[in-house]
Every structure is written in structure tokens, then in C-alpha cells.
């Protein structure tokens, strides 16, 4: 029905990079049938993805609502490197960044999903991700182990 097929790891990575360049968000859907491993990796455009649109809409009424798991990351801004060109704001589908060209850079941590598109597209290298302690732990098995083993 959906013409699903198994692909190689390299083909999957190439597809992800291709869609990230176009401003798409990657989502992993975990399936019981695969023993809890990733069953589907989706490259979704936030303007048309039902999952992302549902979360964006519901957050207007409940800021804690999420249709999926949060990445656990937030964006760090290096004021000295930033030229305030606005590229980051133009690729942010969650209204987390506002730029007044050549004047100011504003960040709304509550809106940010930690998707990293702004970082990948920043021509100045002025943005980076950090694990945000105010957000849930990222879905990173090594990180989770280090939090609970010691």
C-alpha cells in the first residue's frame, strides 16, 4: 500500500541530509513490531505534517503539550559571531527565533523543539545545541545510562 522498502544505512543518511537542507524535520516513530527499535524515520515538512501541526496547534492552548518526545536540547547563541542576518529565524518552523536584521536576536526557549535546523543553516556558525536541564532527557541511551548509573 505505501510501497515501503528496506534501505541501507547510507541511503537513509543521504535522504535525511537531503531533506534537512530543504528545512524538513526528522522524526523517528518507534514501533512495537520491531521490538521497540526505530520502525520509521520520517522527513516531515512542518507546514504539512499532521503530527507537527497537531503539536503546534495544541501548544497554543497548553504549553506543555507535545505529540512526540522533546529532543531535550536548546539553542545557545554566540552574540560575537552573529551578524543577525535572519537565516535562523527563516528556517525555524516553531517561532522560537526572532531577528531584527542587523539589530537583535531573540530566542523563545519554550517554543524551541531542539530540531537543530537553525544551527545547520546559520552561515556564521553562531548557534549550537546544549542539553537543557529544564527539558526531558534526550533519547540517547548513553546519556540516560550516565544519568542513572553512578
Secondary structure, 3 states (H helix, E strand, C coil): CCCCCCCCHHHHHHHHHHHHHCCCEEEEEECHHHCCCEEEEEEECCCCCHHHHHHHHHHCCCCCCCCCCCCCEEEEECCCCCCCCCHHHHHCCCCCEEEECCCEEEECCCCCCCCCHHHHHCCCCCEEEEECCCCCCCCCHHHHHHHHCC
